[in-house]
């Protein structure tokens, strides 16, 4: 049996302000920093150790991983960062207040944008300051990999290659793995691991900075799953 630990980043500034975040590189809030530290303490108290970590290229995820590993005295382990673990790209919704967006477009439409695996939020243009092509961290992405909008299915399409090419080999090598990512990139991995339907994954809630533990068999099929609290 192998254990895999997933953690959604701590509360971000945009989470606190109830804004759509996506690839906007906002920092942790003060509460989010404490949440990350508490997650690390909880893992330490339960005897967890790790050999390798995986995270996105967004600072709220990177910093959460840092504070978790600091509490474990594990800052020395390798951490692989990839845009493929980024949050879903919310297009023109990024930065908007969720309540105000509901007032403008209606609750049903906003719910579809947020949770329907095949629904696209409104797209941005390449001239928009939020377009990832303007940022150095995405210089290695191809034109087709730079999103203007993204649904959950597309988030899964870009997260799963990283899962198969980097995370699975580490688990099969017997390494103890921790992944710190985002609500929707984690939903994509969880949908794959648990063979969830689109309807089931839309109902999945992932709290911030709460270790989600998987016990996996030799085929990486789920034996058990639970939150560490």
PyMOL CGO cylinders between C-alpha atoms (Angstrom):
from pymol import cmd
from pymol.cgo import CYLINDER

trace = [
    CYLINDER, 0.00, 0.00, 0.00, 1.14, 3.53, -0.84, 0.3, 1, 1, 1, 1, 1, 1,
    CYLINDER, 1.14, 3.53, -0.84, -0.10, 6.77, 0.70, 0.3, 1, 1, 1, 1, 1, 1,
    CYLINDER, -0.10, 6.77, 0.70, -0.56, 9.89, -1.39, 0.3, 1, 1, 1, 1, 1, 1,
    CYLINDER, -0.56, 9.89, -1.39, -1.24, 13.28, 0.22, 0.3, 1, 1, 1, 1, 1, 1,
    CYLINDER, -1.24, 13.28, 0.22, -3.13, 16.04, -1.61, 0.3, 1, 1, 1, 1, 1, 1,
    CYLINDER, -3.13, 16.04, -1.61, -3.48, 19.55, -0.20, 0.3, 1, 1, 1, 1, 1, 1,
    CYLINDER, -3.48, 19.55, -0.20, -5.34, 22.50, -1.63, 0.3, 1, 1, 1, 1, 1, 1,
    CYLINDER, -5.34, 22.50, -1.63, -3.45, 25.74, -0.93, 0.3, 1, 1, 1, 1, 1, 1,
    CYLINDER, -3.45, 25.74, -0.93, -4.34, 27.86, 2.08, 0.3, 1, 1, 1, 1, 1, 1,
    CYLINDER, -4.34, 27.86, 2.08, -6.80, 30.71, 1.79, 0.3, 1, 1, 1, 1, 1, 1,
    CYLINDER, -6.80, 30.71, 1.79, -5.62, 33.29, -0.75, 0.3, 1, 1, 1, 1, 1, 1,
    CYLINDER, -5.62, 33.29, -0.75, -6.28, 37.02, -0.79, 0.3, 1, 1, 1, 1, 1, 1,
    CYLINDER, -6.28, 37.02, -0.79, -8.85, 36.48, -3.57, 0.3, 1, 1, 1, 1, 1, 1,
    CYLINDER, -8.85, 36.48, -3.57, -10.48, 33.62, -1.64, 0.3, 1, 1, 1, 1, 1, 1,
    CYLINDER, -10.48, 33.62, -1.64, -10.89, 36.04, 1.27, 0.3, 1, 1, 1, 1, 1, 1,
    CYLINDER, -10.89, 36.04, 1.27, -12.40, 38.65, -1.04, 0.3, 1, 1, 1, 1, 1, 1,
    CYLINDER, -12.40, 38.65, -1.04, -14.62, 36.02, -2.74, 0.3, 1, 1, 1, 1, 1, 1,
    CYLINDER, -14.62, 36.02, -2.74, -13.09, 36.59, -6.17, 0.3, 1, 1, 1, 1, 1, 1,
    CYLINDER, -13.09, 36.59, -6.17, -12.47, 34.22, -9.07, 0.3, 1, 1, 1, 1, 1, 1,
    CYLINDER, -12.47, 34.22, -9.07, -8.74, 33.54, -9.07, 0.3, 1, 1, 1, 1, 1, 1,
    CYLINDER, -8.74, 33.54, -9.07, -7.69, 31.10, -11.78, 0.3, 1, 1, 1, 1, 1, 1,
    CYLINDER, -7.69, 31.10, -11.78, -4.12, 31.84, -12.90, 0.3, 1, 1, 1, 1, 1, 1,
    CYLINDER, -4.12, 31.84, -12.90, -4.00, 35.24, -11.17, 0.3, 1, 1, 1, 1, 1, 1,
    CYLINDER, -4.00, 35.24, -11.17, -0.90, 34.96, -8.99, 0.3, 1, 1, 1, 1, 1, 1,
    CYLINDER, -0.90, 34.96, -8.99, -2.28, 36.24, -5.71, 0.3, 1, 1, 1, 1, 1, 1,
    CYLINDER, -2.28, 36.24, -5.71, -0.66, 35.58, -2.35, 0.3, 1, 1, 1, 1, 1, 1,
    CYLINDER, -0.66, 35.58, -2.35, -1.90, 33.72, 0.70, 0.3, 1, 1, 1, 1, 1, 1,
    CYLINDER, -1.90, 33.72, 0.70, -3.94, 35.71, 3.18, 0.3, 1, 1, 1, 1, 1, 1,
    CYLINDER, -3.94, 35.71, 3.18, -2.73, 35.88, 6.79, 0.3, 1, 1, 1, 1, 1, 1,
    CYLINDER, -2.73, 35.88, 6.79, -5.24, 33.14, 7.63, 0.3, 1, 1, 1, 1, 1, 1,
    CYLINDER, -5.24, 33.14, 7.63, -4.04, 31.11, 4.66, 0.3, 1, 1, 1, 1, 1, 1,
    CYLINDER, -4.04, 31.11, 4.66, -0.47, 31.20, 5.92, 0.3, 1, 1, 1, 1, 1, 1,
    CYLINDER, -0.47, 31.20, 5.92, -1.62, 29.91, 9.32, 0.3, 1, 1, 1, 1, 1, 1,
    CYLINDER, -1.62, 29.91, 9.32, -3.72, 27.22, 7.62, 0.3, 1, 1, 1, 1, 1, 1,
    CYLINDER, -3.72, 27.22, 7.62, -0.65, 25.99, 5.73, 0.3, 1, 1, 1, 1, 1, 1,
    CYLINDER, -0.65, 25.99, 5.73, 1.44, 25.90, 8.89, 0.3, 1, 1, 1, 1, 1, 1,
    CYLINDER, 1.44, 25.90, 8.89, -1.30, 24.03, 10.74, 0.3, 1, 1, 1, 1, 1, 1,
    CYLINDER, -1.30, 24.03, 10.74, -1.52, 21.47, 7.92, 0.3, 1, 1, 1, 1, 1, 1,
    CYLINDER, -1.52, 21.47, 7.92, 2.21, 20.86, 8.27, 0.3, 1, 1, 1, 1, 1, 1,
    CYLINDER, 2.21, 20.86, 8.27, 1.92, 20.50, 12.05, 0.3, 1, 1, 1, 1, 1, 1,
    CYLINDER, 1.92, 20.50, 12.05, -0.94, 18.03, 11.62, 0.3, 1, 1, 1, 1, 1, 1,
    CYLINDER, -0.94, 18.03, 11.62, 1.07, 15.91, 9.21, 0.3, 1, 1, 1, 1, 1, 1,
    CYLINDER, 1.07, 15.91, 9.21, 4.06, 16.00, 11.56, 0.3, 1, 1, 1, 1, 1, 1,
    CYLINDER, 4.06, 16.00, 11.56, 1.95, 15.00, 14.55, 0.3, 1, 1, 1, 1, 1, 1,
    CYLINDER, 1.95, 15.00, 14.55, 0.69, 12.00, 12.58, 0.3, 1, 1, 1, 1, 1, 1,
    CYLINDER, 0.69, 12.00, 12.58, 4.17, 10.87, 11.61, 0.3, 1, 1, 1, 1, 1, 1,
    CYLINDER, 4.17, 10.87, 11.61, 4.10, 11.74, 7.91, 0.3, 1, 1, 1, 1, 1, 1,
    CYLINDER, 4.10, 11.74, 7.91, 7.34, 12.13, 5.98, 0.3, 1, 1, 1, 1, 1, 1,
    CYLINDER, 7.34, 12.13, 5.98, 7.88, 12.79, 2.27, 0.3, 1, 1, 1, 1, 1, 1,
    CYLINDER, 7.88, 12.79, 2.27, 10.48, 12.16, -0.41, 0.3, 1, 1, 1, 1, 1, 1,
    CYLINDER, 10.48, 12.16, -0.41, 9.20, 14.51, -3.11, 0.3, 1, 1, 1, 1, 1, 1,
    CYLINDER, 9.20, 14.51, -3.11, 6.61, 17.24, -3.60, 0.3, 1, 1, 1, 1, 1, 1,
    CYLINDER, 6.61, 17.24, -3.60, 4.69, 18.52, -6.61, 0.3, 1, 1, 1, 1, 1, 1,
    CYLINDER, 4.69, 18.52, -6.61, 3.05, 21.92, -6.93, 0.3, 1, 1, 1, 1, 1, 1,
    CYLINDER, 3.05, 21.92, -6.93, 1.87, 24.48, -9.46, 0.3, 1, 1, 1, 1, 1, 1,
    CYLINDER, 1.87, 24.48, -9.46, 3.78, 27.60, -10.50, 0.3, 1, 1, 1, 1, 1, 1,
    CYLINDER, 3.78, 27.60, -10.50, 1.41, 29.90, -8.58, 0.3, 1, 1, 1, 1, 1, 1,
    CYLINDER, 1.41, 29.90, -8.58, 2.70, 31.41, -5.34, 0.3, 1, 1, 1, 1, 1, 1,
    CYLINDER, 2.70, 31.41, -5.34, -0.29, 30.47, -3.16, 0.3, 1, 1, 1, 1, 1, 1,
    CYLINDER, -0.29, 30.47, -3.16, 0.42, 26.83, -3.90, 0.3, 1, 1, 1, 1, 1, 1,
    CYLINDER, 0.42, 26.83, -3.90, 4.21, 27.15, -3.72, 0.3, 1, 1, 1, 1, 1, 1,
    CYLINDER, 4.21, 27.15, -3.72, 4.07, 28.99, -0.39, 0.3, 1, 1, 1, 1, 1, 1,
    CYLINDER, 4.07, 28.99, -0.39, 1.61, 26.49, 1.08, 0.3, 1, 1, 1, 1, 1, 1,
    CYLINDER, 1.61, 26.49, 1.08, 4.00, 23.69, 0.17, 0.3, 1, 1, 1, 1, 1, 1,
    CYLINDER, 4.00, 23.69, 0.17, 6.89, 25.65, 1.69, 0.3, 1, 1, 1, 1, 1, 1,
    CYLINDER, 6.89, 25.65, 1.69, 5.13, 26.23, 5.02, 0.3, 1, 1, 1, 1, 1, 1,
    CYLINDER, 5.13, 26.23, 5.02, 3.93, 22.62, 5.19, 0.3, 1, 1, 1, 1, 1, 1,
    CYLINDER, 3.93, 22.62, 5.19, 7.44, 21.30, 4.56, 0.3, 1, 1, 1, 1, 1, 1,
    CYLINDER, 7.44, 21.30, 4.56, 8.94, 23.79, 7.00, 0.3, 1, 1, 1, 1, 1, 1,
    CYLINDER, 8.94, 23.79, 7.00, 6.75, 22.41, 9.79, 0.3, 1, 1, 1, 1, 1, 1,
    CYLINDER, 6.75, 22.41, 9.79, 7.92, 18.91, 8.84, 0.3, 1, 1, 1, 1, 1, 1,
    CYLINDER, 7.92, 18.91, 8.84, 11.58, 20.01, 8.68, 0.3, 1, 1, 1, 1, 1, 1,
    CYLINDER, 11.58, 20.01, 8.68, 11.44, 18.83, 5.06, 0.3, 1, 1, 1, 1, 1, 1,
    CYLINDER, 11.44, 18.83, 5.06, 12.51, 21.94, 3.16, 0.3, 1, 1, 1, 1, 1, 1,
    CYLINDER, 12.51, 21.94, 3.16, 15.37, 19.90, 1.73, 0.3, 1, 1, 1, 1, 1, 1,
    CYLINDER, 15.37, 19.90, 1.73, 13.22, 17.51, -0.35, 0.3, 1, 1, 1, 1, 1, 1,
    CYLINDER, 13.22, 17.51, -0.35, 12.87, 18.17, -4.10, 0.3, 1, 1, 1, 1, 1, 1,
    CYLINDER, 12.87, 18.17, -4.10, 9.71, 19.97, -5.19, 0.3, 1, 1, 1, 1, 1, 1,
    CYLINDER, 9.71, 19.97, -5.19, 8.72, 19.84, -8.85, 0.3, 1, 1, 1, 1, 1, 1,
    CYLINDER, 8.72, 19.84, -8.85, 6.68, 22.82, -10.09, 0.3, 1, 1, 1, 1, 1, 1,
    CYLINDER, 6.68, 22.82, -10.09, 4.48, 22.66, -13.18, 0.3, 1, 1, 1, 1, 1, 1,
    CYLINDER, 4.48, 22.66, -13.18, 1.88, 24.88, -14.81, 0.3, 1, 1, 1, 1, 1, 1,
    CYLINDER, 1.88, 24.88, -14.81, -0.06, 21.68, -15.44, 0.3, 1, 1, 1, 1, 1, 1,
    CYLINDER, -0.06, 21.68, -15.44, -1.06, 21.72, -11.76, 0.3, 1, 1, 1, 1, 1, 1,
    CYLINDER, -1.06, 21.72, -11.76, -2.28, 25.33, -11.96, 0.3, 1, 1, 1, 1, 1, 1,
    CYLINDER, -2.28, 25.33, -11.96, -5.83, 26.21, -11.05, 0.3, 1, 1, 1, 1, 1, 1,
    CYLINDER, -5.83, 26.21, -11.05, -8.35, 26.13, -13.85, 0.3, 1, 1, 1, 1, 1, 1,
    CYLINDER, -8.35, 26.13, -13.85, -8.03, 29.23, -16.06, 0.3, 1, 1, 1, 1, 1, 1,
    CYLINDER, -8.03, 29.23, -16.06, -11.23, 31.20, -15.47, 0.3, 1, 1, 1, 1, 1, 1,
    CYLINDER, -11.23, 31.20, -15.47, -10.82, 33.57, -18.41, 0.3, 1, 1, 1, 1, 1, 1,
    CYLINDER, -10.82, 33.57, -18.41, -12.61, 36.90, -18.11, 0.3, 1, 1, 1, 1, 1, 1,
    CYLINDER, -12.61, 36.90, -18.11, -14.01, 35.94, -14.70, 0.3, 1, 1, 1, 1, 1, 1,
    CYLINDER, -14.01, 35.94, -14.70, -10.57, 36.16, -13.09, 0.3, 1, 1, 1, 1, 1, 1,
    CYLINDER, -10.57, 36.16, -13.09, -10.47, 38.92, -10.50, 0.3, 1, 1, 1, 1, 1, 1,
    CYLINDER, -10.47, 38.92, -10.50, -14.26, 39.42, -10.46, 0.3, 1, 1, 1, 1, 1, 1,
    CYLINDER, -14.26, 39.42, -10.46, -16.24, 39.24, -7.23, 0.3, 1, 1, 1, 1, 1, 1,
    CYLINDER, -16.24, 39.24, -7.23, -18.39, 36.11, -7.25, 0.3, 1, 1, 1, 1, 1, 1,
    CYLINDER, -18.39, 36.11, -7.25, -21.47, 37.69, -5.67, 0.3, 1, 1, 1, 1, 1, 1,
    CYLINDER, -21.47, 37.69, -5.67, -21.39, 40.60, -8.14, 0.3, 1, 1, 1, 1, 1, 1,
    CYLINDER, -21.39, 40.60, -8.14, -20.96, 38.15, -11.02, 0.3, 1, 1, 1, 1, 1, 1,
    CYLINDER, -20.96, 38.15, -11.02, -24.04, 36.23, -9.85, 0.3, 1, 1, 1, 1, 1, 1,
    CYLINDER, -24.04, 36.23, -9.85, -26.01, 39.48, -9.73, 0.3, 1, 1, 1, 1, 1, 1,
    CYLINDER, -26.01, 39.48, -9.73, -24.99, 40.24, -13.32, 0.3, 1, 1, 1, 1, 1, 1,
    CYLINDER, -24.99, 40.24, -13.32, -25.31, 36.80, -14.96, 0.3, 1, 1, 1, 1, 1, 1,
    CYLINDER, -25.31, 36.80, -14.96, -27.58, 34.84, -12.61, 0.3, 1, 1, 1, 1, 1, 1,
    CYLINDER, -27.58, 34.84, -12.61, -26.79, 32.04, -10.16, 0.3, 1, 1, 1, 1, 1, 1,
    CYLINDER, -26.79, 32.04, -10.16, -27.52, 29.22, -12.61, 0.3, 1, 1, 1, 1, 1, 1,
    CYLINDER, -27.52, 29.22, -12.61, -25.09, 30.51, -15.25, 0.3, 1, 1, 1, 1, 1, 1,
    CYLINDER, -25.09, 30.51, -15.25, -22.31, 31.19, -12.74, 0.3, 1, 1, 1, 1, 1, 1,
    CYLINDER, -22.31, 31.19, -12.74, -22.80, 27.70, -11.25, 0.3, 1, 1, 1, 1, 1, 1,
    CYLINDER, -22.80, 27.70, -11.25, -22.36, 26.23, -14.74, 0.3, 1, 1, 1, 1, 1, 1,
    CYLINDER, -22.36, 26.23, -14.74, -19.19, 28.25, -15.28, 0.3, 1, 1, 1, 1, 1, 1,
    CYLINDER, -19.19, 28.25, -15.28, -17.82, 27.05, -11.96, 0.3, 1, 1, 1, 1, 1, 1,
    CYLINDER, -17.82, 27.05, -11.96, -18.82, 23.40, -11.91, 0.3, 1, 1, 1, 1, 1, 1,
    CYLINDER, -18.82, 23.40, -11.91, -20.01, 22.08, -15.28, 0.3, 1, 1, 1, 1, 1, 1,
    CYLINDER, -20.01, 22.08, -15.28, -16.99, 20.13, -16.61, 0.3, 1, 1, 1, 1, 1, 1,
    CYLINDER, -16.99, 20.13, -16.61, -17.77, 21.20, -20.18, 0.3, 1, 1, 1, 1, 1, 1,
    CYLINDER, -17.77, 21.20, -20.18, -18.83, 24.83, -19.68, 0.3, 1, 1, 1, 1, 1, 1,
    CYLINDER, -18.83, 24.83, -19.68, -16.38, 27.58, -20.63, 0.3, 1, 1, 1, 1, 1, 1,
    CYLINDER, -16.38, 27.58, -20.63, -16.29, 30.88, -18.75, 0.3, 1, 1, 1, 1, 1, 1,
    CYLINDER, -16.29, 30.88, -18.75, -16.12, 33.97, -21.00, 0.3, 1, 1, 1, 1, 1, 1,
    CYLINDER, -16.12, 33.97, -21.00, -12.76, 34.08, -22.77, 0.3, 1, 1, 1, 1, 1, 1,
    CYLINDER, -12.76, 34.08, -22.77, -10.17, 36.84, -22.61, 0.3, 1, 1, 1, 1, 1, 1,
    CYLINDER, -10.17, 36.84, -22.61, -8.16, 38.08, -25.60, 0.3, 1, 1, 1, 1, 1, 1,
    CYLINDER, -8.16, 38.08, -25.60, -4.40, 37.89, -26.05, 0.3, 1, 1, 1, 1, 1, 1,
    CYLINDER, -4.40, 37.89, -26.05, -4.26, 41.65, -25.41, 0.3, 1, 1, 1, 1, 1, 1,
    CYLINDER, -4.26, 41.65, -25.41, -5.73, 41.22, -21.93, 0.3, 1, 1, 1, 1, 1, 1,
    CYLINDER, -5.73, 41.22, -21.93, -3.20, 41.73, -19.11, 0.3, 1, 1, 1, 1, 1, 1,
    CYLINDER, -3.20, 41.73, -19.11, -4.37, 38.40, -17.66, 0.3, 1, 1, 1, 1, 1, 1,
    CYLINDER, -4.37, 38.40, -17.66, -3.22, 36.46, -20.76, 0.3, 1, 1, 1, 1, 1, 1,
    CYLINDER, -3.22, 36.46, -20.76, -0.51, 34.00, -19.58, 0.3, 1, 1, 1, 1, 1, 1,
    CYLINDER, -0.51, 34.00, -19.58, 1.62, 34.71, -22.65, 0.3, 1, 1, 1, 1, 1, 1,
    CYLINDER, 1.62, 34.71, -22.65, 2.68, 38.01, -21.05, 0.3, 1, 1, 1, 1, 1, 1,
    CYLINDER, 2.68, 38.01, -21.05, 4.49, 36.26, -18.18, 0.3, 1, 1, 1, 1, 1, 1,
    CYLINDER, 4.49, 36.26, -18.18, 8.00, 34.78, -18.09, 0.3, 1, 1, 1, 1, 1, 1,
    CYLINDER, 8.00, 34.78, -18.09, 6.94, 31.68, -16.16, 0.3, 1, 1, 1, 1, 1, 1,
    CYLINDER, 6.94, 31.68, -16.16, 4.93, 30.53, -19.19, 0.3, 1, 1, 1, 1, 1, 1,
    CYLINDER, 4.93, 30.53, -19.19, 7.62, 31.14, -21.82, 0.3, 1, 1, 1, 1, 1, 1,
    CYLINDER, 7.62, 31.14, -21.82, 8.04, 27.41, -22.45, 0.3, 1, 1, 1, 1, 1, 1,
    CYLINDER, 8.04, 27.41, -22.45, 4.36, 26.84, -23.24, 0.3, 1, 1, 1, 1, 1, 1,
    CYLINDER, 4.36, 26.84, -23.24, 3.29, 26.45, -26.84, 0.3, 1, 1, 1, 1, 1, 1,
    CYLINDER, 3.29, 26.45, -26.84, 0.71, 28.78, -28.34, 0.3, 1, 1, 1, 1, 1, 1,
    CYLINDER, 0.71, 28.78, -28.34, -1.95, 26.05, -28.01, 0.3, 1, 1, 1, 1, 1, 1,
    CYLINDER, -1.95, 26.05, -28.01, -1.12, 25.56, -24.32, 0.3, 1, 1, 1, 1, 1, 1,
    CYLINDER, -1.12, 25.56, -24.32, -1.76, 29.22, -23.43, 0.3, 1, 1, 1, 1, 1, 1,
    CYLINDER, -1.76, 29.22, -23.43, -5.44, 29.40, -22.43, 0.3, 1, 1, 1, 1, 1, 1,
    CYLINDER, -5.44, 29.40, -22.43, -7.97, 32.14, -23.06, 0.3, 1, 1, 1, 1, 1, 1,
    CYLINDER, -7.97, 32.14, -23.06, -10.55, 30.20, -21.03, 0.3, 1, 1, 1, 1, 1, 1,
    CYLINDER, -10.55, 30.20, -21.03, -10.73, 26.66, -19.70, 0.3, 1, 1, 1, 1, 1, 1,
    CYLINDER, -10.73, 26.66, -19.70, -13.32, 24.17, -18.50, 0.3, 1, 1, 1, 1, 1, 1,
    CYLINDER, -13.32, 24.17, -18.50, -12.74, 21.40, -15.97, 0.3, 1, 1, 1, 1, 1, 1,
    CYLINDER, -12.74, 21.40, -15.97, -12.34, 18.74, -18.65, 0.3, 1, 1, 1, 1, 1, 1,
    CYLINDER, -12.34, 18.74, -18.65, -9.52, 20.76, -20.21, 0.3, 1, 1, 1, 1, 1, 1,
    CYLINDER, -9.52, 20.76, -20.21, -7.93, 21.17, -16.79, 0.3, 1, 1, 1, 1, 1, 1,
    CYLINDER, -7.93, 21.17, -16.79, -7.94, 17.39, -16.52, 0.3, 1, 1, 1, 1, 1, 1,
    CYLINDER, -7.94, 17.39, -16.52, -6.49, 17.07, -20.03, 0.3, 1, 1, 1, 1, 1, 1,
    CYLINDER, -6.49, 17.07, -20.03, -3.41, 19.11, -19.09, 0.3, 1, 1, 1, 1, 1, 1,
    CYLINDER, -3.41, 19.11, -19.09, -3.05, 17.78, -15.51, 0.3, 1, 1, 1, 1, 1, 1,
    CYLINDER, -3.05, 17.78, -15.51, -3.18, 14.05, -16.31, 0.3, 1, 1, 1, 1, 1, 1,
    CYLINDER, -3.18, 14.05, -16.31, -0.05, 13.95, -18.53, 0.3, 1, 1, 1, 1, 1, 1,
    CYLINDER, -0.05, 13.95, -18.53, 1.91, 15.38, -15.59, 0.3, 1, 1, 1, 1, 1, 1,
    CYLINDER, 1.91, 15.38, -15.59, 0.31, 12.79, -13.30, 0.3, 1, 1, 1, 1, 1, 1,
    CYLINDER, 0.31, 12.79, -13.30, 1.32, 9.91, -15.59, 0.3, 1, 1, 1, 1, 1, 1,
    CYLINDER, 1.32, 9.91, -15.59, 4.78, 11.21, -16.55, 0.3, 1, 1, 1, 1, 1, 1,
    CYLINDER, 4.78, 11.21, -16.55, 6.04, 12.46, -13.18, 0.3, 1, 1, 1, 1, 1, 1,
    CYLINDER, 6.04, 12.46, -13.18, 3.84, 11.65, -10.20, 0.3, 1, 1, 1, 1, 1, 1,
    CYLINDER, 3.84, 11.65, -10.20, 2.99, 8.02, -10.98, 0.3, 1, 1, 1, 1, 1, 1,
    CYLINDER, 2.99, 8.02, -10.98, 6.66, 7.03, -11.55, 0.3, 1, 1, 1, 1, 1, 1,
    CYLINDER, 6.66, 7.03, -11.55, 7.58, 8.58, -8.18, 0.3, 1, 1, 1, 1, 1, 1,
    CYLINDER, 7.58, 8.58, -8.18, 4.83, 6.61, -6.43, 0.3, 1, 1, 1, 1, 1, 1,
    CYLINDER, 4.83, 6.61, -6.43, 5.83, 3.39, -8.20, 0.3, 1, 1, 1, 1, 1, 1,
    CYLINDER, 5.83, 3.39, -8.20, 9.44, 3.97, -7.09, 0.3, 1, 1, 1, 1, 1, 1,
    CYLINDER, 9.44, 3.97, -7.09, 8.18, 3.82, -3.52, 0.3, 1, 1, 1, 1, 1, 1,
    CYLINDER, 8.18, 3.82, -3.52, 8.58, 7.54, -2.86, 0.3, 1, 1, 1, 1, 1, 1,
    CYLINDER, 8.58, 7.54, -2.86, 6.27, 9.25, -0.39, 0.3, 1, 1, 1, 1, 1, 1,
    CYLINDER, 6.27, 9.25, -0.39, 4.52, 11.97, -2.40, 0.3, 1, 1, 1, 1, 1, 1,
    CYLINDER, 4.52, 11.97, -2.40, 2.77, 15.20, -1.44, 0.3, 1, 1, 1, 1, 1, 1,
    CYLINDER, 2.77, 15.20, -1.44, 0.91, 17.35, -3.98, 0.3, 1, 1, 1, 1, 1, 1,
    CYLINDER, 0.91, 17.35, -3.98, -0.06, 20.93, -3.18, 0.3, 1, 1, 1, 1, 1, 1,
    CYLINDER, -0.06, 20.93, -3.18, -2.29, 22.40, -5.85, 0.3, 1, 1, 1, 1, 1, 1,
    CYLINDER, -2.29, 22.40, -5.85, -5.69, 24.01, -6.38, 0.3, 1, 1, 1, 1, 1, 1,
    CYLINDER, -5.69, 24.01, -6.38, -9.37, 23.20, -6.10, 0.3, 1, 1, 1, 1, 1, 1,
    CYLINDER, -9.37, 23.20, -6.10, -9.91, 22.36, -9.75, 0.3, 1, 1, 1, 1, 1, 1,
    CYLINDER, -9.91, 22.36, -9.75, -6.55, 20.79, -10.61, 0.3, 1, 1, 1, 1, 1, 1,
    CYLINDER, -6.55, 20.79, -10.61, -7.06, 18.52, -7.58, 0.3, 1, 1, 1, 1, 1, 1,
    CYLINDER, -7.06, 18.52, -7.58, -10.63, 17.80, -8.70, 0.3, 1, 1, 1, 1, 1, 1,
    CYLINDER, -10.63, 17.80, -8.70, -9.20, 16.63, -12.01, 0.3, 1, 1, 1, 1, 1, 1,
    CYLINDER, -9.20, 16.63, -12.01, -6.78, 14.24, -10.29, 0.3, 1, 1, 1, 1, 1, 1,
    CYLINDER, -6.78, 14.24, -10.29, -9.43, 13.02, -7.85, 0.3, 1, 1, 1, 1, 1, 1,
    CYLINDER, -9.43, 13.02, -7.85, -11.90, 12.39, -10.67, 0.3, 1, 1, 1, 1, 1, 1,
    CYLINDER, -11.90, 12.39, -10.67, -9.29, 10.22, -12.38, 0.3, 1, 1, 1, 1, 1, 1,
    CYLINDER, -9.29, 10.22, -12.38, -8.14, 8.36, -9.25, 0.3, 1, 1, 1, 1, 1, 1,
    CYLINDER, -8.14, 8.36, -9.25, -11.68, 7.64, -8.05, 0.3, 1, 1, 1, 1, 1, 1,
    CYLINDER, -11.68, 7.64, -8.05, -13.28, 7.16, -11.49, 0.3, 1, 1, 1, 1, 1, 1,
    CYLINDER, -13.28, 7.16, -11.49, -15.90, 9.79, -10.66, 0.3, 1, 1, 1, 1, 1, 1,
    CYLINDER, -15.90, 9.79, -10.66, -18.60, 10.82, -13.09, 0.3, 1, 1, 1, 1, 1, 1,
    CYLINDER, -18.60, 10.82, -13.09, -18.91, 14.43, -14.23, 0.3, 1, 1, 1, 1, 1, 1,
    CYLINDER, -18.91, 14.43, -14.23, -21.94, 14.79, -11.96, 0.3, 1, 1, 1, 1, 1, 1,
    CYLINDER, -21.94, 14.79, -11.96, -20.06, 13.43, -8.95, 0.3, 1, 1, 1, 1, 1, 1,
    CYLINDER, -20.06, 13.43, -8.95, -17.03, 15.66, -9.44, 0.3, 1, 1, 1, 1, 1, 1,
    CYLINDER, -17.03, 15.66, -9.44, -19.17, 18.81, -9.66, 0.3, 1, 1, 1, 1, 1, 1,
    CYLINDER, -19.17, 18.81, -9.66, -20.37, 18.13, -6.09, 0.3, 1, 1, 1, 1, 1, 1,
    CYLINDER, -20.37, 18.13, -6.09, -16.87, 17.62, -4.74, 0.3, 1, 1, 1, 1, 1, 1,
    CYLINDER, -16.87, 17.62, -4.74, -15.81, 20.23, -2.17, 0.3, 1, 1, 1, 1, 1, 1,
    CYLINDER, -15.81, 20.23, -2.17, -12.12, 20.53, -1.26, 0.3, 1, 1, 1, 1, 1, 1,
    CYLINDER, -12.12, 20.53, -1.26, -11.38, 22.64, 1.82, 0.3, 1, 1, 1, 1, 1, 1,
    CYLINDER, -11.38, 22.64, 1.82, -8.27, 24.79, 1.95, 0.3, 1, 1, 1, 1, 1, 1,
    CYLINDER, -8.27, 24.79, 1.95, -5.10, 23.43, 3.56, 0.3, 1, 1, 1, 1, 1, 1,
    CYLINDER, -5.10, 23.43, 3.56, -6.64, 20.17, 4.75, 0.3, 1, 1, 1, 1, 1, 1,
    CYLINDER, -6.64, 20.17, 4.75, -4.56, 17.04, 3.98, 0.3, 1, 1, 1, 1, 1, 1,
    CYLINDER, -4.56, 17.04, 3.98, -6.55, 14.62, 1.80, 0.3, 1, 1, 1, 1, 1, 1,
    CYLINDER, -6.55, 14.62, 1.80, -5.04, 11.15, 2.21, 0.3, 1, 1, 1, 1, 1, 1,
    CYLINDER, -5.04, 11.15, 2.21, -5.26, 8.35, -0.34, 0.3, 1, 1, 1, 1, 1, 1,
    CYLINDER, -5.26, 8.35, -0.34, -4.28, 4.77, 0.39, 0.3, 1, 1, 1, 1, 1, 1,
    CYLINDER, -4.28, 4.77, 0.39, -3.54, 3.12, -2.96, 0.3, 1, 1, 1, 1, 1, 1,
    CYLINDER, -3.54, 3.12, -2.96, -2.86, -0.47, -3.97, 0.3, 1, 1, 1, 1, 1, 1,
    CYLINDER, -2.86, -0.47, -3.97, -0.10, -1.64, -6.30, 0.3, 1, 1, 1, 1, 1, 1,
    CYLINDER, -0.10, -1.64, -6.30, -2.21, -0.65, -9.32, 0.3, 1, 1, 1, 1, 1, 1,
    CYLINDER, -2.21, -0.65, -9.32, -2.75, 2.83, -7.80, 0.3, 1, 1, 1, 1, 1, 1,
    CYLINDER, -2.75, 2.83, -7.80, -6.42, 2.07, -7.28, 0.3, 1, 1, 1, 1, 1, 1,
    CYLINDER, -6.42, 2.07, -7.28, -8.03, 3.55, -4.19, 0.3, 1, 1, 1, 1, 1, 1,
    CYLINDER, -8.03, 3.55, -4.19, -8.17, 1.38, -1.08, 0.3, 1, 1, 1, 1, 1, 1,
    CYLINDER, -8.17, 1.38, -1.08, -9.23, 4.19, 1.23, 0.3, 1, 1, 1, 1, 1, 1,
    CYLINDER, -9.23, 4.19, 1.23, -9.53, 7.98, 1.33, 0.3, 1, 1, 1, 1, 1, 1,
    CYLINDER, -9.53, 7.98, 1.33, -9.95, 10.37, 4.25, 0.3, 1, 1, 1, 1, 1, 1,
    CYLINDER, -9.95, 10.37, 4.25, -9.16, 13.85, 5.50, 0.3, 1, 1, 1, 1, 1, 1,
    CYLINDER, -9.16, 13.85, 5.50, -6.53, 14.26, 8.18, 0.3, 1, 1, 1, 1, 1, 1,
    CYLINDER, -6.53, 14.26, 8.18, -8.04, 16.48, 10.86, 0.3, 1, 1, 1, 1, 1, 1,
]
cmd.load_cgo(trace, "trace")
